[in-house]
Amino acid sequence: MHKLAATAAIAFTLLVPTAAIATHNNSQNHTHQQVSAQPRYTPPPFPTSGTPTGRTRGAAGRGGDCGFKLPLTALAPAVEKTVGTGKATYVWGQTIAEYPTFWFYIPAANPSLRSVEFVLQDDRDNDVYRSAVELPAKPGIIGVRLPSTQPPLKLNQNYHWFLKTEIAASCDRQDSTIAIKDSVEGWVQRVSPTATMRSQLKTATPEQRLDLYAQQGLWYDAIATIAEQRLQQPENAVLKANWHGLLQSANLSDMTSQPLLP
């Protein structure tokens, strides 16, 4: 996970069978894992008040003019909604975490990447948290976690997040370098898990936890779960498939092959 001013890593404990009954049974279990359905994100109902609009793709680099194959991207679900007589893009998701992690694809690295800033505001545009993000060593996907030194997210309140970057890039045929400022933005709402869900989470394996989060519309918890697993086991085929399945269900297929950066 990438660092803010202070960053805490999320630890996930893999549950390992305590006894190996027989080689045949173990093979069956392995086969079942390989063919198990990939997780699919089911969006929760949108809030009845407010318009949590945003954008998951930065403006710079669209079409490759600035040398980026892909633009700055927030790994968050985006849904087109009809608002009045027009359309708007809602970028909104839920979490049960007091200190959620937000995931972004950064298309550049040092030395061309000059700055990355994460901002979290309440629904009245007041800053809740603002901090520079440590610059990644190469282009890829980073996780930005709200530090536990800050007040936790309040239940049932919408928060507006932003990731802002400045990149020195050549965007014309004369190869002159300019500073490009770009940003993505969206919303998060913390909700309380039901008693049933709390009980299920106590005994769930990481894979079951991922499925539960995705089915219940808890995007930020789902992506954090699989991202942290993949950082620990980057070559695990089952985790790769789950990562692909979750991102594809949120229309983020072009992010599946991008590297996850610690």
Secondary structure by P-SEA (a helix, b strand, c coil): cccccbbbbbbbbbbcccccccaaaaaaaaaaaaacccbbbbbccccccccccccccccccccccccccccccccbbbbbbbcccbbbbbbcccccccbbbbbbbbccccccccbbbbbbbcccccccbbbbccccccbbbbbbccccccccccccbbbbbbbbbcccccccccbbbbbbbcccccbbbbbbbcaaaaaaaacccaaaaaaaaaaacaaaaaaaaaaaaaaaccccaaaaaaaaaaaaaacccccccccccc
